[in-house]
Structure formats: structure tokens, C-alpha cells
Amino acid sequence: MVDDFEEQAEAFFATLPALMKDAGRGAEQRVRVLRAAMADAGLVGFGIPEAYGGRTDVVDGPRRFQIAAQGRLPTEDGMLGIGLNMAVPIIMQYGTEELKQYFVRRALRAEDIWCQLYSEPEAGSDLASLRTTAVLDGDEWIVNGQKVWTSGAQHSDMGVLLARTGDEPRNKGISMLLIPMRQPGVEVRPLRQMTGEAEFNEVFFTDARVPRAWVVGEVNDGWRAATGLLAHERSSLGKVGADEKREANVSAAVPVHYLLDIAAKVGKNSDESIRQDLARAYTGEKIMGWIGQRKAHPSIGKLWRTKQARFVASVAAQLALSGAAAHEVSDKDGEFWMYHILNAPRMSLGGGTDEIQKNTIGERALGLPREPN
């Protein structure tokens, strides 16, 4: 155990304001500067062997770092969620030694920013019906097809791609490939949401190329890794998002104390109906935390987080009345609430719809019969 870990973290965060002040204005550039400095300070990859750029000498490292970093990391760090919470764990679990040696350290340092290339126009909840193909041509896979609802693709250097590599039906002929995103044959088209942001994208592949060895798991047996990655995704989506910096670009349930603030501001904190809603929101927030501590099935945490986010947003909209989505450009409070009120519905879609989460809980956690195809 490293007894002075908290001192190490505090020393790094003391230098952070000056570091980010000189990091430039582009989000990708800023996150690379941030993560390189964190890696040099030994503050990345807790639980990952040192050979891959991580650190195993700090007991309970992720929790201790989360406490030290509370509200102090720039929002650009959120761009790395797919790489750190999904790509790295699945490469560590199913990847070859070559893939681990090459990709994990780069992801930890944000030398590569990642996206997840799963859903297609006709393969969303029914992912096994995907049509994107990867055909082996010598030492490369040639990829053709389309993906949609790809978060962060416009910023990504690499993607975790599911493609059909065999003739077997459904999930039998699918492989997981690691595809370079910045190459000819990969076209990213942002999808504008009602928040004004473009977090999702369409991605088109036309004879895009992947090195032959960049397959996670066995060829035509990628479904095993695919479902493993979904478990990592739902675990990360189920975590409590304590957006303490009050910024309008975080996909998390808004902390309840913000609701208390707005209730007091509009003179509704003595209204009996509103007080009941505030109590329900507080209870939901506590349940989210307890679910995380219990390490329950990932779909349970994910489902509860989206339920909580939508309920908090609905209470906020009720408190703000008809002005919920209208504000002056300079009104940061208004921008914050507009974003979260408009963003909440899509949280029941990303990472698998609420209906899919309920099926997963019923079939895999409770052992109920499978829903008919």
C-alpha cells in the first residue's frame, strides 16, 4: 500500500489549473495533455499491471482517486469513458498480449480516444442481426457497412467494432475488431440532438482497413467479448454521477441538492406535493449509491440511473414551469437545467433501452424464461 497516495494526488491537483490553462482550447488536445500529466504522476490505470501502464500498488485505488478528484477534473476527461471503462477492460480480458501491450497504455494516456461501434439502423436492440462485414484480404480485414448512435465518434482515434466475418447466422459469425477511425473509408456524420449537442454519430465504412491481428477474442466468436463489453458499459452507466461542477454537458442524474436549490429559489420548497417529489428524488439518489456498493447486476444500476435522471429532470421542469428551456445566453443556471431536462429522455436509450435492461434482468439475474424472438 502506498501510504502517501493522497499527498501524491493533492500535489498533482495543485498543478492542474496551470496545466489546463496552457493546454489550448481543443477538447482532444486538452484531454491528451491532462491524461499524459496524470499518467506521469501515476494517477491512471489503478488495478492494471505496470507492464501496460497501470498501477497495482495502491489498495482501493479507483475509490481513493475518485474521492481526491471529486469535482476537480476538467470535463474533457469524460471523452475517455468508452476507452477506459469498455475498451481497456475488454482488451485486458480477451485481447492478445500484443494488443494489450500496444493499446492499453495508449488509452490510459489518451493517445487514443475510443468509440463503440455496435448499433446499426436495423440492428439496435437486436444486435445479433448486424450487417456490417469484415472480409479478410491478406494481412487486413476490409470493412463495409454502417453504424449509428455512436457516441464520440467525431473525436475518436480507435473504435471497438462488431462485424460479420462468417456465414453463420445471428451471433455465430460475428467478430470484434479494433478499427482505426482516422483513415480513408471511414466517414463520421454527427447527429444533432434537441439539446443542441451532437454526442451521437452515424459512421459509414467503405473498404476501411483493420490489421489482421487486431481481433479481440477468436474470429467468429466475438459475441462473447461483445456481451462482456456491454456488462462493462452498463456498470459504468450505472454509477452515481455527482456533477459537482454544475456544467451542462454531463450524462448523469443531477444531484438532488440542486433540486433543493431551485425549489427554494422559486418558493416551492414548502409545497407538500413538491416536498414529496424531493423526498422521492433523495431516496432514489441513495438507492443509486447503494446499488453501486452492492455491485449488483450491471443492468440494475443502469436502469435505476436512467430512472433517477428522468425523474429529477421532470421535477426540475415542473419547478421551472414554462421557462425551463428558455434562458439568456449568459445564464449558466438556465443552460444547465435546459441541457439536463432535454437530455434526460435519451439516457433511457444509450447503453441499451430500459426495455432491454428489464429483459436482461429477468432472464440473466432472475432466471426467467427468455422472451420469444
Secondary structure in CASP SS format (residue, H / E / C, confidence):
PFRMAT SS
TARGET T0000
AUTHOR 0000-0000-0000
METHOD secondary structure of the structure
MODEL  1
M C 1.00
V C 1.00
D C 1.00
D C 1.00
F H 1.00
E H 1.00
E H 1.00
Q H 1.00
A H 1.00
E H 1.00
A H 1.00
F H 1.00
F H 1.00
A H 1.00
T H 1.00
L H 1.00
P H 1.00
A H 1.00
L H 1.00
M H 1.00
K H 1.00
D C 1.00
A C 1.00
G C 1.00
R C 1.00
G C 1.00
A H 1.00
E H 1.00
Q H 1.00
R H 1.00
V H 1.00
R H 1.00
V H 1.00
L H 1.00
R H 1.00
A H 1.00
A H 1.00
M H 1.00
A H 1.00
D H 1.00
A C 1.00
G C 1.00
L C 1.00
V C 1.00
G C 1.00
F E 1.00
G C 1.00
I C 1.00
P C 1.00
E H 1.00
A H 1.00
Y H 1.00
G C 1.00
G C 1.00
R E 1.00
T C 1.00
D C 1.00
V C 1.00
V C 1.00
D C 1.00
G H 1.00
P H 1.00
R H 1.00
R H 1.00
F H 1.00
Q H 1.00
I H 1.00
A H 1.00
A H 1.00
Q C 1.00
G C 1.00
R C 1.00
L C 1.00
P C 1.00
T H 1.00
E H 1.00
D H 1.00
G H 1.00
M H 1.00
L H 1.00
G H 1.00
I H 1.00
G H 1.00
L H 1.00
N H 1.00
M H 1.00
A H 1.00
V H 1.00
P H 1.00
I H 1.00
I H 1.00
M H 1.00
Q H 1.00
Y H 1.00
G C 1.00
T C 1.00
E H 1.00
E H 1.00
L H 1.00
K H 1.00
Q H 1.00
Y H 1.00
F H 1.00
V H 1.00
R H 1.00
R H 1.00
A H 1.00
L H 1.00
R C 1.00
A C 1.00
E C 1.00
D C 1.00
I C 1.00
W E 1.00
C E 1.00
Q E 1.00
L E 1.00
Y C 1.00
S C 1.00
E E 1.00
P C 1.00
E C 1.00
A E 1.00
G C 1.00
S C 1.00
D C 1.00
L H 1.00
A H 1.00
S H 1.00
L C 1.00
R C 1.00
T C 1.00
T E 1.00
A E 1.00
V E 1.00
L E 1.00
D E 1.00
G C 1.00
D C 1.00
E E 1.00
W E 1.00
I E 1.00
V E 1.00
N E 1.00
G E 1.00
Q E 1.00
K E 1.00
V C 1.00
W C 1.00
T C 1.00
S C 1.00
G C 1.00
A H 1.00
Q H 1.00
H H 1.00
S C 1.00
D C 1.00
M E 1.00
G E 1.00
V E 1.00
L E 1.00
L E 1.00
A E 1.00
R E 1.00
T C 1.00
G C 1.00
D C 1.00
E C 1.00
P C 1.00
R H 1.00
N H 1.00
K H 1.00
G H 1.00
I E 1.00
S E 1.00
M E 1.00
L E 1.00
L E 1.00
I E 1.00
P E 1.00
M C 1.00
R C 1.00
Q C 1.00
P C 1.00
G C 1.00
V E 1.00
E E 1.00
V E 1.00
R E 1.00
P E 1.00
L E 1.00
R C 1.00
Q C 1.00
M C 1.00
T C 1.00
G C 1.00
E C 1.00
A C 1.00
E C 1.00
F E 1.00
N E 1.00
E E 1.00
V E 1.00
F E 1.00
F E 1.00
T E 1.00
D E 1.00
A E 1.00
R E 1.00
V E 1.00
P E 1.00
R C 1.00
A C 1.00
W C 1.00
V E 1.00
V E 1.00
G C 1.00
E C 1.00
V C 1.00
N C 1.00
D C 1.00
G H 1.00
W H 1.00
R H 1.00
A H 1.00
A H 1.00
T H 1.00
G H 1.00
L H 1.00
L H 1.00
A H 1.00
H H 1.00
E H 1.00
R H 1.00
S H 1.00
S H 1.00
L H 1.00
G C 1.00
K C 1.00
V C 1.00
G C 1.00
A C 1.00
D C 1.00
E C 1.00
K C 1.00
R C 1.00
E C 1.00
A C 1.00
N C 1.00
V C 1.00
S C 1.00
A C 1.00
A C 1.00
V C 1.00
P C 1.00
V H 1.00
H H 1.00
Y H 1.00
L H 1.00
L H 1.00
D H 1.00
I H 1.00
A H 1.00
A H 1.00
K H 1.00
V C 1.00
G C 1.00
K C 1.00
N C 1.00
S C 1.00
D C 1.00
E H 1.00
S H 1.00
I H 1.00
R H 1.00
Q H 1.00
D H 1.00
L H 1.00
A H 1.00
R H 1.00
A H 1.00
Y H 1.00
T H 1.00
G H 1.00
E H 1.00
K H 1.00
I H 1.00
M H 1.00
G H 1.00
W H 1.00
I H 1.00
G H 1.00
Q H 1.00
R H 1.00
K C 1.00
A C 1.00
H C 1.00
P H 1.00
S H 1.00
I H 1.00
G H 1.00
K H 1.00
L H 1.00
W H 1.00
R H 1.00
T H 1.00
K H 1.00
Q H 1.00
A H 1.00
R H 1.00
F H 1.00
V H 1.00
A H 1.00
S H 1.00
V H 1.00
A H 1.00
A H 1.00
Q H 1.00
L H 1.00
A H 1.00
L H 1.00
S H 1.00
G H 1.00
A C 1.00
A C 1.00
A C 1.00
H C 1.00
E C 1.00
V C 1.00
S C 1.00
D C 1.00
K H 1.00
D H 1.00
G H 1.00
E H 1.00
F H 1.00
W H 1.00
M H 1.00
Y H 1.00
H H 1.00
I H 1.00
L H 1.00
N H 1.00
A H 1.00
P H 1.00
R H 1.00
M H 1.00
S H 1.00
L C 1.00
G C 1.00
G C 1.00
G C 1.00
T C 1.00
D H 1.00
E H 1.00
I H 1.00
Q H 1.00
K H 1.00
N H 1.00
T H 1.00
I H 1.00
G H 1.00
E H 1.00
R H 1.00
A H 1.00
L C 1.00
G C 1.00
L C 1.00
P C 1.00
R C 1.00
E C 1.00
P C 1.00
N C 1.00
END
